[in-house]
Structures are given as structure tokens and as C-alpha cells.
């Protein structure tokens, strides 16, 4: 049996997180190493390795969830950036699909997550 990812441990409650929003399919929580004043991760509760492994239905639902998150924290008024990293060369550190939602200041390019 493969070891759980850190995100699977957060979903199961084995590790704590500062939750922003949660529903039956997705969870959003603050990143522990923020790259912007507001840095939230939005993840599916089931482990899907990355963007390339997800189907379009799930990606659409995840994007809709991310829109709810940005409205909840007020980033929809000022602007924000969404990033997903795929693979080692793309900067992916956790093999579990996640969106980085960055905001809270005028972001410079690149503010890579």
C-alpha cells in the first residue's frame, strides 16, 4: 500500500489545516509556506496525481469550487492568481492535484508557487 500524501492526511484529519472552505468533494486551506499574503490550496478529497490525470468534469468542478473560495476570502474584488504545477519540472512537490490561489497584494511575475 502506497504511503498517503500530506494532502490525504489533511483530508482524513490525521494532520491539521486552517480550512477556508469544504464540501463533499473538495477542501481549501491556507498553505503553510505562503508565497503571497493570501495563499490557499484547493484540492479534491480523492487523490488524483495531477492536472493531466484529472478528467474535465472534475477540473470544472474544482474551478467552480475555487471561485467560491476566492469570493469567500474577498479576492474576487482585488484579483488573484491560480497555479497548478505538474511534474517535477513543473515544480510539483505533492503528487496530489491542487490549485494554488494567490492574492492579497499586487503580484509580480513570476510569483511561482
KANORNOR-V587294 format. One record per residue. N is the residue number from 1. RES is the residue in three letters. OMEGA is omega in whole degrees, -180 to 180 (999 if undefined). Layout:
n: {N;N}
res: {RES;RES}
omega: {OMEGA;OMEGA}
//
This chain:
n: {1;2;3;4;5;6;7;8;9;10;11;12;13;14;15;16;17;18;19;20;21;22;23;24;25;26;27;28;29;30;31;32;33;34;35;36;37;38;39;40;41;42;43;44;45;46;47;48;49;50;51;52;53;54;55;56;57;58;59;60;61;62;63;64;65;66;67;68;69;70;71;72;73;74;75;76;77;78;79;80;81;82;83;84;85;86;87;88;89;90;91;92;93;94;95;96;97;98;99;100;101;102;103;104;105;106;107;108;109;110;111;112;113}
res: {UNK;UNK;UNK;UNK;UNK;UNK;UNK;UNK;UNK;UNK;UNK;UNK;UNK;UNK;UNK;UNK;UNK;UNK;UNK;UNK;UNK;UNK;UNK;UNK;UNK;UNK;UNK;UNK;UNK;UNK;UNK;UNK;UNK;UNK;UNK;UNK;UNK;UNK;UNK;UNK;UNK;UNK;UNK;UNK;UNK;UNK;UNK;UNK;UNK;UNK;UNK;UNK;UNK;UNK;UNK;UNK;UNK;UNK;UNK;UNK;UNK;UNK;UNK;UNK;UNK;UNK;UNK;UNK;UNK;UNK;UNK;UNK;UNK;UNK;UNK;UNK;UNK;UNK;UNK;UNK;UNK;UNK;UNK;UNK;UNK;UNK;UNK;UNK;UNK;UNK;UNK;UNK;UNK;UNK;UNK;UNK;UNK;UNK;UNK;UNK;UNK;UNK;UNK;UNK;UNK;UNK;UNK;UNK;UNK;UNK;UNK;UNK;UNK}
omega: {-178;178;179;173;177;180;176;178;176;180;-177;-179;178;177;180;173;175;-174;175;-178;180;170;-176;-176;-171;178;174;-178;-180;177;-180;177;-172;177;179;179;172;179;-177;174;175;-174;167;179;173;-178;173;-170;-177;-179;-177;-178;-177;176;-174;179;179;-180;177;178;178;178;176;177;179;177;176;-180;-177;176;-179;-178;175;180;179;-179;-173;-178;-176;177;174;-179;166;-179;-179;176;-177;-179;177;178;-180;-180;180;-178;179;-178;176;174;171;176;-174;178;179;178;174;-176;176;177;-4;170;-170;179;999}
//
